[in-house]
Amino acid sequence: MAEHLVGVDLVLHAGDLSDASVLRALGRIAPVLAVRGDHDRALGAALPRARVVRVAGHRIGLTHGRRPRVVEAAAVALSLLAGRERFLGLHRALRRRFADVDCVVYGHLHRPCCTREDGVLYVSPGAVCVPERDATYDRRGLRARGYLRFRRSLGASARRPSVAIIEATPAGLDARIVPLDGSSAPPDGSSQIT
């Protein structure tokens, strides 16, 4: 992954760290700002739930993106029933977390996304470690099985390991998803945004 981040000036991490050493490793590439995900409790890291970062005159909201369990469960259930993703106003909900931002970076679903809605750029990098490829992922329990079934509904290319690169200039923000598995095509449902 490090080779894909060569030359970046700042690393934003949207939570769900697998190990505290990840922040140290990323810190050797560039300064790191991170927020707490819903799987970070055991790390003991004191990370905020959300923060706003100023880059090249732009305000970027950084959050993990988790919503109340009832909303998450309804979105997963509807996605499974429909056989495709249903996010139930995810971007609107994320936007309400920040007063005035040009971009919202989030993680939670581990699903790559670059899209612009109502003048705000929404970026989810996907995930470096995807549960489908992780032999240590605990697949027991209804929640884990439901999540894996939801992930299968995303399509194969959306389940590839990936990161996002956001280029910030005074003229605006550009974002793209970078697959880490050597493929050149962006994951399903994502695109380069200019």
MILO-264062 format. One record per residue: residue number from 0; residue in three letters; chain; x, y, z of N, C-alpha, C in turn. Coordinates in nm, 2 decimals. Layout:
! residues N
(NUM,"ala","A",(X,Y,Z),(X,Y,Z),(X,Y,Z));
...
//
This chain:
! residues 194
(0,"met","A",(0.08,-0.12,0.00),(0.00,0.00,0.00),(0.09,0.13,0.00));
(1,"ala","A",(0.20,0.12,0.07),(0.28,0.24,0.08),(0.32,0.30,-0.05));
(2,"glu","A",(0.34,0.22,-0.15),(0.38,0.27,-0.28),(0.27,0.35,-0.35));
(3,"his","A",(0.15,0.33,-0.31),(0.04,0.40,-0.37),(0.02,0.54,-0.30));
(4,"leu","A",(0.09,0.56,-0.19),(0.08,0.68,-0.11),(0.20,0.77,-0.12));
(5,"val","A",(0.30,0.73,-0.20),(0.42,0.81,-0.22),(0.38,0.95,-0.27));
(6,"gly","A",(0.43,1.05,-0.20),(0.41,1.19,-0.24),(0.29,1.26,-0.17));
(7,"val","A",(0.21,1.18,-0.09),(0.09,1.25,-0.03),(0.14,1.34,0.08));
(8,"asp","A",(0.07,1.45,0.11),(0.11,1.54,0.21),(0.04,1.51,0.35));
(9,"leu","A",(-0.07,1.44,0.34),(-0.15,1.41,0.46),(-0.23,1.29,0.44));
(10,"val","A",(-0.24,1.21,0.55),(-0.32,1.08,0.54),(-0.44,1.10,0.63));
(11,"leu","A",(-0.56,1.08,0.58),(-0.68,1.08,0.66),(-0.73,0.94,0.68));
(12,"his","A",(-0.75,0.89,0.80),(-0.79,0.76,0.83),(-0.93,0.76,0.89));
(13,"ala","A",(-1.03,0.70,0.82),(-1.17,0.71,0.87),(-1.21,0.60,0.96));
(14,"gly","A",(-1.11,0.54,1.04),(-1.15,0.45,1.15),(-1.14,0.30,1.11));
(15,"asp","A",(-1.17,0.22,1.21),(-1.16,0.07,1.20),(-1.01,0.03,1.17));
(16,"leu","A",(-0.93,0.07,1.26),(-0.79,0.03,1.26),(-0.78,-0.11,1.31));
(17,"ser","A",(-0.70,-0.19,1.24),(-0.68,-0.33,1.28),(-0.58,-0.34,1.39));
(18,"asp","A",(-0.49,-0.24,1.40),(-0.38,-0.25,1.49),(-0.33,-0.10,1.51));
(19,"ala","A",(-0.29,-0.06,1.63),(-0.24,0.07,1.65),(-0.12,0.10,1.57));
(20,"ser","A",(-0.04,0.00,1.54),(0.08,0.02,1.46),(0.05,0.08,1.32));
(21,"val","A",(-0.07,0.06,1.27),(-0.11,0.12,1.14),(-0.09,0.27,1.14));
(22,"leu","A",(-0.13,0.34,1.24),(-0.11,0.48,1.25),(0.04,0.52,1.24));
(23,"arg","A",(0.12,0.44,1.32),(0.27,0.47,1.31),(0.33,0.44,1.18));
(24,"ala","A",(0.28,0.34,1.11),(0.33,0.31,0.98),(0.29,0.41,0.88));
(25,"leu","A",(0.17,0.46,0.89),(0.12,0.56,0.80),(0.19,0.70,0.83));
(26,"gly","A",(0.22,0.72,0.95),(0.30,0.84,0.99),(0.44,0.85,0.94));
(27,"arg","A",(0.49,0.74,0.89),(0.62,0.74,0.83),(0.61,0.79,0.68));
(28,"ile","A",(0.49,0.79,0.63),(0.46,0.83,0.49),(0.43,0.98,0.49));
(29,"ala","A",(0.34,1.02,0.58),(0.30,1.16,0.59),(0.23,1.18,0.73));
(30,"pro","A",(0.20,1.30,0.77),(0.13,1.32,0.89),(-0.01,1.26,0.88));
(31,"val","A",(-0.06,1.20,0.99),(-0.19,1.13,0.99),(-0.29,1.19,1.08));
(32,"leu","A",(-0.41,1.21,1.03),(-0.53,1.25,1.11),(-0.63,1.13,1.10));
(33,"ala","A",(-0.67,1.09,1.22),(-0.76,0.97,1.22),(-0.88,1.00,1.31));
(34,"val","A",(-0.99,0.93,1.28),(-1.11,0.93,1.37),(-1.14,0.78,1.42));
(35,"arg","A",(-1.22,0.77,1.52),(-1.25,0.64,1.57),(-1.36,0.57,1.49));
(36,"gly","A",(-1.34,0.45,1.47),(-1.44,0.36,1.40),(-1.51,0.28,1.51));
(37,"asp","A",(-1.60,0.20,1.46),(-1.67,0.11,1.56),(-1.60,-0.02,1.59));
(38,"his","A",(-1.48,-0.04,1.54),(-1.40,-0.15,1.58),(-1.27,-0.12,1.65));
(39,"asp","A",(-1.26,0.01,1.70),(-1.14,0.06,1.75),(-1.13,0.05,1.90));
(40,"arg","A",(-1.23,0.01,1.97),(-1.24,0.02,2.12),(-1.12,-0.05,2.18));
(41,"ala","A",(-1.08,-0.17,2.13),(-0.97,-0.25,2.20),(-0.83,-0.18,2.18));
(42,"leu","A",(-0.82,-0.09,2.09),(-0.69,-0.02,2.07),(-0.65,0.07,2.18));
(43,"gly","A",(-0.74,0.13,2.25),(-0.72,0.22,2.35),(-0.67,0.36,2.30));
(44,"ala","A",(-0.68,0.38,2.17),(-0.64,0.51,2.11),(-0.75,0.61,2.14));
(45,"ala","A",(-0.71,0.73,2.18),(-0.81,0.84,2.21),(-0.83,0.92,2.08));
(46,"leu","A",(-0.91,0.87,1.99),(-0.94,0.93,1.87),(-1.08,0.99,1.87));
(47,"pro","A",(-1.10,1.11,1.81),(-1.23,1.17,1.81),(-1.32,1.10,1.71));
(48,"arg","A",(-1.45,1.12,1.73),(-1.55,1.06,1.64),(-1.56,1.13,1.50));
(49,"ala","A",(-1.53,1.26,1.50),(-1.53,1.34,1.38),(-1.43,1.45,1.40));
(50,"arg","A",(-1.39,1.51,1.28),(-1.31,1.63,1.29),(-1.32,1.70,1.15));
(51,"val","A",(-1.28,1.82,1.15),(-1.28,1.90,1.03),(-1.13,1.94,1.00));
(52,"val","A",(-1.09,1.92,0.88),(-0.95,1.94,0.84),(-0.95,2.05,0.73));
(53,"arg","A",(-0.86,2.15,0.74),(-0.85,2.25,0.64),(-0.73,2.21,0.55));
(54,"val","A",(-0.75,2.20,0.42),(-0.65,2.17,0.32),(-0.66,2.26,0.20));
(55,"ala","A",(-0.56,2.33,0.17),(-0.56,2.42,0.05),(-0.69,2.51,0.05));
(56,"gly","A",(-0.73,2.56,0.16),(-0.85,2.65,0.17),(-0.98,2.57,0.17));
(57,"his","A",(-0.98,2.44,0.17),(-1.10,2.36,0.17),(-1.12,2.30,0.30));
(58,"arg","A",(-1.25,2.28,0.34),(-1.28,2.21,0.47),(-1.33,2.07,0.44));
(59,"ile","A",(-1.26,1.97,0.50),(-1.29,1.83,0.48),(-1.33,1.77,0.61));
(60,"gly","A",(-1.46,1.72,0.61),(-1.51,1.65,0.73),(-1.46,1.51,0.73));
(61,"leu","A",(-1.41,1.46,0.84),(-1.36,1.32,0.85),(-1.44,1.25,0.96));
(62,"thr","A",(-1.50,1.15,0.92),(-1.58,1.07,1.02),(-1.58,0.92,0.98));
(63,"his","A",(-1.61,0.84,1.07),(-1.62,0.69,1.04),(-1.74,0.67,0.95));
(64,"gly","A",(-1.86,0.73,1.00),(-1.98,0.71,0.92),(-2.08,0.62,0.97));
(65,"arg","A",(-2.06,0.57,1.09),(-2.16,0.48,1.14),(-2.29,0.56,1.18));
(66,"arg","A",(-2.40,0.50,1.15),(-2.53,0.56,1.19),(-2.59,0.47,1.30));
(67,"pro","A",(-2.71,0.51,1.36),(-2.77,0.43,1.46),(-2.80,0.29,1.40));
(68,"arg","A",(-2.79,0.19,1.49),(-2.81,0.05,1.45),(-2.94,0.02,1.38));
(69,"val","A",(-3.05,0.09,1.41),(-3.17,0.06,1.35),(-3.16,0.10,1.20));
(70,"val","A",(-3.10,0.21,1.17),(-3.08,0.26,1.03),(-2.99,0.16,0.96));
(71,"glu","A",(-2.88,0.13,1.02),(-2.78,0.03,0.96),(-2.85,-0.10,0.93));
(72,"ala","A",(-2.92,-0.15,1.02),(-2.99,-0.28,1.00),(-3.09,-0.27,0.89));
(73,"ala","A",(-3.17,-0.16,0.88),(-3.27,-0.15,0.78),(-3.20,-0.14,0.64));
(74,"ala","A",(-3.09,-0.06,0.63),(-3.02,-0.05,0.51),(-2.96,-0.19,0.46));
(75,"val","A",(-2.91,-0.26,0.55),(-2.85,-0.40,0.52),(-2.97,-0.49,0.47));
(76,"ala","A",(-3.08,-0.49,0.55),(-3.19,-0.57,0.52),(-3.25,-0.54,0.38));
(77,"leu","A",(-3.27,-0.41,0.35),(-3.32,-0.37,0.22),(-3.22,-0.40,0.11));
(78,"ser","A",(-3.09,-0.39,0.14),(-2.99,-0.42,0.03),(-3.00,-0.57,0.00));
(79,"leu","A",(-3.01,-0.65,0.11),(-3.02,-0.80,0.09),(-3.15,-0.84,0.01));
(80,"leu","A",(-3.26,-0.78,0.05),(-3.39,-0.81,-0.02),(-3.39,-0.76,-0.17));
(81,"ala","A",(-3.33,-0.64,-0.19),(-3.33,-0.59,-0.33),(-3.22,-0.65,-0.41));
(82,"gly","A",(-3.12,-0.71,-0.35),(-3.01,-0.77,-0.42),(-2.91,-0.66,-0.47));
(83,"arg","A",(-2.92,-0.54,-0.42),(-2.82,-0.44,-0.45),(-2.82,-0.34,-0.33));
(84,"glu","A",(-2.73,-0.25,-0.33),(-2.70,-0.15,-0.22),(-2.82,-0.06,-0.20));
(85,"arg","A",(-2.85,-0.04,-0.08),(-2.95,0.06,-0.03),(-2.89,0.13,0.09));
(86,"phe","A",(-2.86,0.26,0.07),(-2.79,0.33,0.18),(-2.88,0.42,0.26));
(87,"leu","A",(-3.00,0.44,0.23),(-3.10,0.51,0.31),(-3.05,0.65,0.35));
(88,"gly","A",(-3.01,0.73,0.25),(-2.97,0.87,0.28),(-2.84,0.89,0.36));
(89,"leu","A",(-2.75,0.79,0.33),(-2.62,0.80,0.40),(-2.55,0.93,0.38));
(90,"his","A",(-2.54,0.98,0.26),(-2.47,1.11,0.24),(-2.53,1.23,0.31));
(91,"arg","A",(-2.66,1.23,0.30),(-2.74,1.34,0.37),(-2.71,1.33,0.52));
(92,"ala","A",(-2.71,1.21,0.58),(-2.68,1.20,0.72),(-2.54,1.24,0.76));
(93,"leu","A",(-2.44,1.20,0.67),(-2.30,1.24,0.70),(-2.29,1.39,0.69));
(94,"arg","A",(-2.35,1.45,0.59),(-2.34,1.60,0.57),(-2.39,1.67,0.69));
(95,"arg","A",(-2.50,1.62,0.76),(-2.55,1.69,0.87),(-2.45,1.69,0.99));
(96,"arg","A",(-2.35,1.61,0.99),(-2.25,1.61,1.10),(-2.16,1.72,1.10));
(97,"phe","A",(-2.15,1.79,0.98),(-2.06,1.90,0.97),(-2.13,2.03,0.92));
(98,"ala","A",(-2.09,2.14,0.98),(-2.16,2.27,0.96),(-2.14,2.31,0.81));
(99,"asp","A",(-2.02,2.32,0.76),(-2.00,2.37,0.63),(-1.87,2.31,0.58));
(100,"val","A",(-1.88,2.21,0.50),(-1.76,2.14,0.44),(-1.77,2.13,0.29));
(101,"asp","A",(-1.66,2.11,0.23),(-1.65,2.09,0.08),(-1.65,1.94,0.05));
(102,"cys","A",(-1.61,1.86,0.15),(-1.59,1.72,0.13),(-1.61,1.65,0.26));
(103,"val","A",(-1.67,1.53,0.25),(-1.68,1.44,0.36),(-1.61,1.31,0.33));
(104,"val","A",(-1.51,1.27,0.41),(-1.44,1.14,0.40),(-1.50,1.05,0.51));
(105,"tyr","A",(-1.54,0.93,0.47),(-1.59,0.83,0.56),(-1.55,0.69,0.53));
(106,"gly","A",(-1.57,0.60,0.62),(-1.53,0.46,0.59),(-1.65,0.36,0.62));
(107,"his","A",(-1.67,0.32,0.74),(-1.77,0.23,0.79),(-1.81,0.11,0.70));
(108,"leu","A",(-1.86,0.14,0.58),(-1.91,0.03,0.49),(-1.80,-0.04,0.42));
(109,"his","A",(-1.68,0.02,0.42),(-1.56,-0.04,0.35),(-1.60,-0.06,0.21));
(110,"arg","A",(-1.67,0.04,0.15),(-1.71,0.03,0.01),(-1.66,0.16,-0.06));
(111,"pro","A",(-1.58,0.15,-0.16),(-1.52,0.26,-0.23),(-1.63,0.35,-0.29));
(112,"cys","A",(-1.61,0.48,-0.28),(-1.71,0.57,-0.34),(-1.65,0.71,-0.36));
(113,"cys","A",(-1.67,0.77,-0.47),(-1.63,0.91,-0.50),(-1.75,0.97,-0.57));
(114,"thr","A",(-1.82,1.06,-0.51),(-1.93,1.12,-0.57),(-1.95,1.26,-0.52));
(115,"arg","A",(-2.02,1.34,-0.60),(-2.05,1.48,-0.56),(-2.20,1.49,-0.56));
(116,"glu","A",(-2.25,1.54,-0.45),(-2.39,1.57,-0.43),(-2.41,1.71,-0.37));
(117,"asp","A",(-2.49,1.79,-0.43),(-2.52,1.92,-0.38),(-2.40,2.00,-0.35));
(118,"gly","A",(-2.30,1.99,-0.43),(-2.17,2.06,-0.42),(-2.07,2.01,-0.32));
(119,"val","A",(-2.11,1.90,-0.25),(-2.02,1.84,-0.16),(-1.96,1.71,-0.21));
(120,"leu","A",(-1.83,1.69,-0.20),(-1.76,1.57,-0.25),(-1.77,1.47,-0.13));
(121,"tyr","A",(-1.81,1.34,-0.16),(-1.82,1.23,-0.07),(-1.72,1.13,-0.11));
(122,"val","A",(-1.63,1.09,-0.02),(-1.52,1.00,-0.05),(-1.51,0.89,0.06));
(123,"ser","A",(-1.53,0.77,0.01),(-1.50,0.65,0.10),(-1.39,0.57,0.03));
(124,"pro","A",(-1.28,0.55,0.09),(-1.17,0.49,0.02),(-1.19,0.34,0.00));
(125,"gly","A",(-1.29,0.28,0.06),(-1.30,0.13,0.06),(-1.22,0.08,0.18));
(126,"ala","A",(-1.14,-0.02,0.16),(-1.06,-0.07,0.27),(-0.94,-0.14,0.22));
(127,"val","A",(-0.83,-0.13,0.30),(-0.71,-0.20,0.27),(-0.73,-0.34,0.30));
(128,"cys","A",(-0.79,-0.37,0.42),(-0.81,-0.51,0.46),(-0.96,-0.54,0.44));
(129,"val","A",(-1.00,-0.63,0.35),(-1.14,-0.65,0.33),(-1.18,-0.79,0.39));
(130,"pro","A",(-1.29,-0.80,0.46),(-1.33,-0.91,0.54),(-1.33,-1.04,0.46));
(131,"glu","A",(-1.37,-1.03,0.33),(-1.38,-1.15,0.25),(-1.25,-1.22,0.23));
(132,"arg","A",(-1.14,-1.14,0.23),(-1.01,-1.19,0.21),(-0.93,-1.21,0.34));
(133,"asp","A",(-0.99,-1.18,0.45),(-0.92,-1.19,0.58),(-0.96,-1.32,0.65));
(134,"ala","A",(-0.86,-1.41,0.66),(-0.88,-1.54,0.73),(-0.91,-1.53,0.87));
(135,"thr","A",(-0.88,-1.42,0.94),(-0.90,-1.40,1.08),(-1.04,-1.33,1.11));
(136,"tyr","A",(-1.11,-1.29,1.00),(-1.24,-1.22,1.03),(-1.33,-1.32,1.09));
(137,"asp","A",(-1.40,-1.28,1.20),(-1.49,-1.37,1.27),(-1.62,-1.37,1.20));
(138,"arg","A",(-1.65,-1.49,1.13),(-1.77,-1.50,1.05),(-1.89,-1.56,1.13));
(139,"arg","A",(-1.87,-1.58,1.26),(-1.98,-1.63,1.34),(-2.08,-1.52,1.37));
(140,"gly","A",(-2.20,-1.56,1.40),(-2.30,-1.47,1.44),(-2.38,-1.41,1.33));
(141,"leu","A",(-2.50,-1.38,1.36),(-2.59,-1.32,1.25),(-2.54,-1.19,1.19));
(142,"arg","A",(-2.49,-1.10,1.28),(-2.44,-0.98,1.23),(-2.33,-0.99,1.13));
(143,"ala","A",(-2.23,-1.08,1.16),(-2.11,-1.10,1.07),(-2.16,-1.17,0.94));
(144,"arg","A",(-2.25,-1.26,0.95),(-2.30,-1.33,0.83),(-2.38,-1.23,0.74));
(145,"gly","A",(-2.46,-1.15,0.81),(-2.54,-1.05,0.73),(-2.44,-0.95,0.66));
(146,"tyr","A",(-2.34,-0.91,0.73),(-2.25,-0.81,0.68),(-2.17,-0.87,0.56));
(147,"leu","A",(-2.13,-0.99,0.57),(-2.06,-1.06,0.46),(-2.16,-1.08,0.34));
(148,"arg","A",(-2.28,-1.11,0.37),(-2.38,-1.12,0.26),(-2.40,-0.99,0.19));
(149,"phe","A",(-2.41,-0.88,0.27),(-2.42,-0.74,0.22),(-2.30,-0.71,0.13));
(150,"arg","A",(-2.18,-0.75,0.18),(-2.06,-0.72,0.10),(-2.06,-0.79,-0.04));
(151,"arg","A",(-2.12,-0.92,-0.04),(-2.13,-0.99,-0.17),(-2.22,-0.92,-0.26));
(152,"ser","A",(-2.32,-0.84,-0.21),(-2.41,-0.77,-0.30),(-2.34,-0.65,-0.37));
(153,"leu","A",(-2.22,-0.61,-0.32),(-2.16,-0.50,-0.38),(-2.09,-0.52,-0.51));
(154,"gly","A",(-2.07,-0.65,-0.55),(-2.00,-0.68,-0.67),(-1.85,-0.70,-0.64));
(155,"ala","A",(-1.79,-0.78,-0.72),(-1.65,-0.82,-0.69),(-1.55,-0.70,-0.69));
(156,"ser","A",(-1.57,-0.61,-0.79),(-1.47,-0.50,-0.79),(-1.48,-0.40,-0.68));
(157,"ala","A",(-1.60,-0.39,-0.62),(-1.61,-0.30,-0.50),(-1.56,-0.37,-0.37));
(158,"arg","A",(-1.53,-0.49,-0.38),(-1.47,-0.56,-0.26),(-1.32,-0.58,-0.27));
(159,"arg","A",(-1.26,-0.51,-0.37),(-1.11,-0.51,-0.37),(-1.05,-0.42,-0.27));
(160,"pro","A",(-0.93,-0.45,-0.23),(-0.86,-0.35,-0.14),(-0.84,-0.22,-0.22));
(161,"ser","A",(-0.86,-0.11,-0.15),(-0.84,0.02,-0.22),(-0.81,0.13,-0.12));
(162,"val","A",(-0.76,0.24,-0.17),(-0.75,0.37,-0.10),(-0.80,0.48,-0.19));
(163,"ala","A",(-0.82,0.59,-0.13),(-0.86,0.71,-0.21),(-0.75,0.82,-0.21));
(164,"ile","A",(-0.74,0.89,-0.31),(-0.65,1.00,-0.32),(-0.73,1.12,-0.35));
(165,"ile","A",(-0.72,1.22,-0.27),(-0.78,1.35,-0.29),(-0.68,1.45,-0.32));
(166,"glu","A",(-0.69,1.52,-0.43),(-0.60,1.63,-0.46),(-0.67,1.76,-0.43));
(167,"ala","A",(-0.61,1.84,-0.35),(-0.66,1.97,-0.31),(-0.58,2.08,-0.36));
(168,"thr","A",(-0.64,2.16,-0.44),(-0.57,2.28,-0.49),(-0.67,2.40,-0.46));
(169,"pro","A",(-0.62,2.52,-0.47),(-0.71,2.64,-0.45),(-0.83,2.63,-0.54));
(170,"ala","A",(-0.82,2.57,-0.66),(-0.93,2.57,-0.75),(-1.03,2.46,-0.72));
(171,"gly","A",(-1.00,2.37,-0.64),(-1.10,2.27,-0.60),(-1.04,2.14,-0.55));
(172,"leu","A",(-1.13,2.04,-0.53),(-1.09,1.91,-0.49),(-1.12,1.80,-0.60));
(173,"asp","A",(-1.02,1.72,-0.62),(-1.04,1.60,-0.71),(-1.01,1.48,-0.63));
(174,"ala","A",(-1.09,1.37,-0.66),(-1.07,1.25,-0.59),(-1.07,1.13,-0.68));
(175,"arg","A",(-1.00,1.02,-0.64),(-1.00,0.90,-0.72),(-0.98,0.78,-0.63));
(176,"ile","A",(-1.04,0.67,-0.66),(-1.01,0.55,-0.59),(-0.89,0.48,-0.66));
(177,"val","A",(-0.80,0.42,-0.57),(-0.69,0.35,-0.62),(-0.69,0.21,-0.58));
(178,"pro","A",(-0.72,0.11,-0.67),(-0.72,-0.03,-0.63),(-0.58,-0.07,-0.59));
(179,"leu","A",(-0.57,-0.15,-0.48),(-0.44,-0.20,-0.44),(-0.40,-0.34,-0.49));
(180,"asp","A",(-0.49,-0.40,-0.57),(-0.46,-0.53,-0.61),(-0.40,-0.54,-0.75));
(181,"gly","A",(-0.35,-0.42,-0.80),(-0.28,-0.42,-0.93),(-0.38,-0.39,-1.05));
(182,"ser","A",(-0.51,-0.39,-1.03),(-0.60,-0.36,-1.14),(-0.60,-0.21,-1.16));
(183,"ser","A",(-0.64,-0.16,-1.28),(-0.64,-0.02,-1.31),(-0.78,0.04,-1.31));
(184,"ala","A",(-0.88,-0.04,-1.32),(-1.02,0.01,-1.32),(-1.07,0.05,-1.18));
(185,"pro","A",(-1.14,0.16,-1.17),(-1.20,0.19,-1.04),(-1.30,0.09,-1.00));
(186,"pro","A",(-1.33,0.07,-0.87),(-1.43,-0.02,-0.82),(-1.57,0.02,-0.87));
(187,"asp","A",(-1.66,-0.08,-0.88),(-1.80,-0.05,-0.92),(-1.86,0.06,-0.84));
(188,"gly","A",(-1.93,0.15,-0.91),(-2.00,0.26,-0.84),(-1.91,0.37,-0.80));
(189,"ser","A",(-1.78,0.37,-0.84),(-1.69,0.48,-0.80),(-1.64,0.53,-0.93));
(190,"ser","A",(-1.59,0.65,-0.93),(-1.52,0.71,-1.04),(-1.43,0.82,-1.00));
(191,"gln","A",(-1.36,0.87,-1.09),(-1.27,0.98,-1.06),(-1.36,1.10,-1.07));
(192,"ile","A",(-1.36,1.19,-0.97),(-1.44,1.31,-0.96),(-1.35,1.43,-0.97));
(193,"thr","A",(-1.39,1.52,-1.06),(-1.31,1.64,-1.08),(-1.40,1.76,-1.05));
//
